[in-house]
């Protein structure tokens, strides 16, 4: 690597120096003499003297606790090897198994002393210290151990049948800047990797680099079966004080009446459903009649499907209608409820849903240690990573111009403009 690719390297650790429990450093690894030709050949490389404990916890403990002056000796030894190899660019500390979180104060003090010592020798000298991860997501292991797992050399059966299949899914984590390997995984998708476009109320969001889907509300999902009549809210005729818009209508006083005439093609049993909006919590009732049979459709709950959102509601279920003309009339109730139309259908149903998403998984065969293409010896398991949180109540001061009185101005700052009620009724 150094001979052929040295021009592409910026830093190299020389794994030569081993520290013992008394703090002394010996040269047991790569002979420095074998490195010197490359030091001359590649002067742009910053050469770091790597000091190791080979994962021996007792050595780290002795240095951390300064047992019998081990830390003091270690610090003086660092100065010694820097003086011995003045062409080095600094020190690389590879001390492993430093103990639990409770040891962090003394461990940090050790690292701080190493840093100060090296910088005192030269402000341009580098100090690299390999620290334990603060969160232990997954399992850490050596490069070769990870490679052996992915090649199937490690298994759970002691090489006995059935031949263990060791697939893996690997990717680069751009948040932590590390590679990841998910062992025994045949396919993997994050929340955003849906095979179809997601629709409301599902939201795309991220947290700590993880792309996930969530929802903060439910919405109405409806099914009509066969639809025989489909009308919007624009009436055939009306009287009194009413508002007629594009696809909707609303009565504004108790005398107003909206009339709709429709024709059923075939006599039979039908569901008749209407689409309405209760625009405010106190505008929650509307009178609708089918062929003179009147009903008052009301809603007293402040519920997500029925409060200031369009929703479908049964007017008549399983009603017998003859072939020919019929009439729907809208009148009464609370002025201001909005009528968006009606449908005559064969089978109406509705439910509250938090949304739906679809993923197209493609589990692939893998090559085992015998170079055979294999799949699981029993079956696949599909797992999902989810977090379900209980709802929390919150007091929210809102201002969406739907109240008859303004919220006191000490709750918000007016940047510009003003508003007032257009019609008090």
VENJO-V773105 format. One record per helix or strand of 3 or more residues. SS is the DSSP state (hx for helix, st for strand). FROM is the first residue (numbers start at 1). TO is the last residue. Records with the same first field share a line. If there is no record, write none. Layout:
BEGIN
SS=FROM-TO  FROM-TO
END
This chain:
BEGIN
hx=2-8  32-34  36-41  57-65  67-84  101-121  143-151  409-411
st=11-19  25-27  46-52  90-94  126-129  168-173  178-183  203-207  210-214  219-223  227-232  237-239  242-244  249-251  257-264  268-277  285-290  293-298  311-321  324-333  338-345  349-353
END
